[in-house]
């Protein structure tokens, strides 16, 4: 887990895309709908020139609730980016152990995170290999006290791994929050909800 830079978010407009493929560092690989983020795409990347996956989530959040992680099972939205699969692999999709996995991720996949609200996301300098099928590790919350966490500040870009514990925190006020995630190369397959990019075929 490392802070690797800062970004300036564009004006809030309710944009949203989920795991949209694009070419890292190439703003022209992002369609006009997301043009406001082209300067961030150009300056913020893991593997320039390689396929990456862009998530933008601009949406209102209510005081006392986390922006992301509303489906947390154990009270805290503490999770890893990918869930454990048989044979020590990590992925997304499927409803339980042994069921079909739509997406597999290489163990060394890196992830960039940023948002526009101070103290709304906590990161721990750790790896939680024994994660659940869906990445929810709220039942291990006692292992990750807040005093050991790094609280992200607005505009900071942090690089984490797919088993780095992190948590979307309840916010202190009603806010139009902007969340950015870039996942680097090493993603295999797709989920039906991934945003299609007409400029990049995968």
C-alpha positions in Angstrom: 0.0 0.0 0.0 1.5 3.3 -1.1 0.4 6.8 -1.9 1.5 7.4 -5.5 0.1 10.9 -6.3 -2.8 13.2 -6.2 -5.7 14.0 -8.6 -8.1 16.9 -9.0 -11.6 15.6 -9.5 -13.8 17.3 -12.1 -17.1 19.0 -11.3 -19.6 16.4 -9.9 -22.2 15.3 -12.5 -23.4 11.9 -11.4 -21.1 9.9 -13.8 -20.8 6.2 -13.3 -19.0 3.4 -15.0 -18.0 0.0 -13.7 -14.8 -1.9 -14.7 -14.8 -0.2 -18.1 -11.8 -1.4 -20.2 -9.5 1.3 -21.6 -5.9 1.8 -22.4 -4.0 3.1 -19.4 -2.5 6.6 -19.9 -4.4 7.1 -23.1 -7.2 9.7 -22.7 -8.4 9.1 -26.2 -9.4 5.5 -25.2 -12.1 7.0 -22.9 -15.4 7.9 -24.7 -16.8 11.4 -24.7 -19.2 10.5 -21.9 -16.3 10.4 -19.5 -14.3 13.2 -21.0 -14.1 15.1 -17.7 -11.8 12.3 -16.4 -9.4 12.3 -19.4 -6.8 14.4 -17.6 -6.8 11.9 -14.7 -6.6 9.0 -17.1 -3.6 10.6 -18.8 -1.6 11.2 -15.6 -2.7 8.3 -13.4 -2.0 4.7 -14.4 -0.3 1.5 -13.4 0.9 0.0 -16.7 0.9 2.7 -19.4 -0.3 1.4 -22.7 -1.8 -1.7 -21.2 -5.5 -2.5 -20.8 -6.9 -1.3 -17.5 -10.3 -1.2 -15.9 -11.8 2.1 -14.9 -14.6 2.6 -12.3 -16.1 6.0 -11.6 -18.9 6.3 -9.1 -20.3 9.7 -8.5 -23.3 9.5 -6.3 -24.8 11.1 -3.2 -24.1 9.6 0.2 -26.1 10.2 3.4 -24.5 11.2 6.7 -23.8 8.1 8.8 -23.6 5.7 5.8 -20.7 4.5 3.7 -20.7 5.5 0.0 -19.7 1.9 -1.1 -20.1 -1.3 0.8 -23.8 -1.1 1.7 -24.1 -4.9 1.4 -21.5 -5.5 4.1 -22.6 -8.6 6.1 -20.8 -7.8 9.4 -21.5 -4.2 10.1 -18.3 -2.8 8.7 -17.7 -2.5 5.0 -14.2 -4.1 5.3 -13.2 -6.0 2.3 -10.5 -7.1 -0.2 -10.8 -6.4 -3.9 -11.1 -10.0 -4.9 -12.5 -13.1 -3.2 -10.7 -16.4 -2.7 -11.4 -19.3 -5.0 -10.3 -23.0 -5.0 -6.6 -23.7 -5.6 -5.7 -20.3 -4.1 -6.9 -18.2 -7.0 -8.8 -14.9 -6.7 -11.8 -13.8 -8.6 -15.3 -12.3 -8.9 -18.7 -13.9 -9.7 -20.5 -17.0 -8.7 -22.7 -17.4 -5.7 -20.4 -19.6 -3.5 -17.5 -21.9 -3.2 -17.1 -24.1 -6.2 -19.6 -22.2 -8.3 -18.7 -20.6 -11.6 -16.3 -17.7 -11.5 -16.8 -15.1 -14.2 -13.5 -13.2 -13.6 -10.1 -14.3 -12.4 -7.4 -11.9 -11.3 -3.7 -12.5 -11.2 -2.4 -12.4 -7.6 -0.1 -9.5 -8.4 -2.8 -7.2 -9.9 -2.5 -3.7 -8.6 -5.3 -1.2 -7.9 -5.4 2.6 -7.7 -8.0 4.3 -5.4 -9.0 7.9 -5.0 -12.0 9.9 -3.8 -13.0 13.5 -3.1 -13.9 13.3 0.6 -11.4 13.2 3.5 -11.5 10.3 5.8 -14.1 8.3 3.9 -11.9 5.3 3.1 -9.5 3.4 5.4 -6.6 1.3 4.2 -4.4 -1.1 6.2 -0.8 -1.9 5.3 -1.5 -5.7 5.3 -2.5 -8.6 3.1 -5.5 -10.8 4.0 -5.1 -13.9 1.9 -7.8 -15.9 3.6 -10.6 -13.7 2.3 -14.1 -14.7 1.7 -15.6 -15.7 -1.6 -16.9 -12.2 -2.2 -14.1 -10.4 -0.5 -16.1 -9.4 2.6 -13.8 -9.7 5.7 -16.0 -7.8 8.2 -15.8 -10.8 10.5 -12.1 -10.0 11.0 -12.8 -6.4 12.0 -11.0 -6.8 15.3 -7.8 -7.5 13.4 -8.0 -4.1 11.7 -8.5 -1.3 14.3 -8.9 2.2 12.9 -5.9 3.4 14.8 -3.7 1.2 12.5 -5.4 2.5 9.3 -4.4 5.1 6.8 -7.4 7.4 6.2 -7.4 8.6 2.6 -7.6 12.3 2.1 -9.4 14.0 -0.8 -7.5 13.7 -4.1 -4.9 11.2 -2.8 -4.2 8.3 -5.1 -3.2 5.1 -3.2 -1.9 1.9 -4.8 -3.1 -1.4 -3.1 -3.1 -5.1 -4.0 -6.2 -7.3 -4.4 -5.9 -8.6 -0.9 -5.2 -5.3 0.9 -7.9 -4.7 3.5 -9.8 -1.5 3.0 -13.1 -0.1 4.1 -15.6 2.5 3.0 -16.3 4.5 6.1 -19.6 6.1 7.2 -19.4 9.8 6.2 -19.9 12.7 8.6 -22.3 14.7 6.3 -24.5 14.4 3.3 -22.1 14.7 0.4 -21.8 14.2 -3.4 -18.9 11.7 -3.3 -16.7 10.9 -6.3 -14.9 7.6 -6.2 -12.2 6.5 -8.7 -10.7 3.0 -9.1 -8.2 1.8 -11.7 -7.4 -1.9 -11.9 -4.3 -2.8 -13.8 -3.6 -5.6 -16.3 -4.1 -9.2 -15.1 -7.9 -9.4 -15.2 -9.4 -12.4 -17.1 -13.1 -12.5 -18.1 -15.9 -10.1 -17.4 -19.1 -9.7 -15.4 -22.3 -8.7 -17.2 -22.4 -5.4 -15.3 -19.0 -4.2 -16.6 -19.4 -1.0 -18.6 -18.8 -1.5 -22.4 -16.3 0.8 -24.0 -17.0 1.1 -27.7 -13.4 2.4 -28.2 -11.7 -0.6 -26.7 -12.4 -4.3 -27.4 -11.3 -6.9 -24.9 
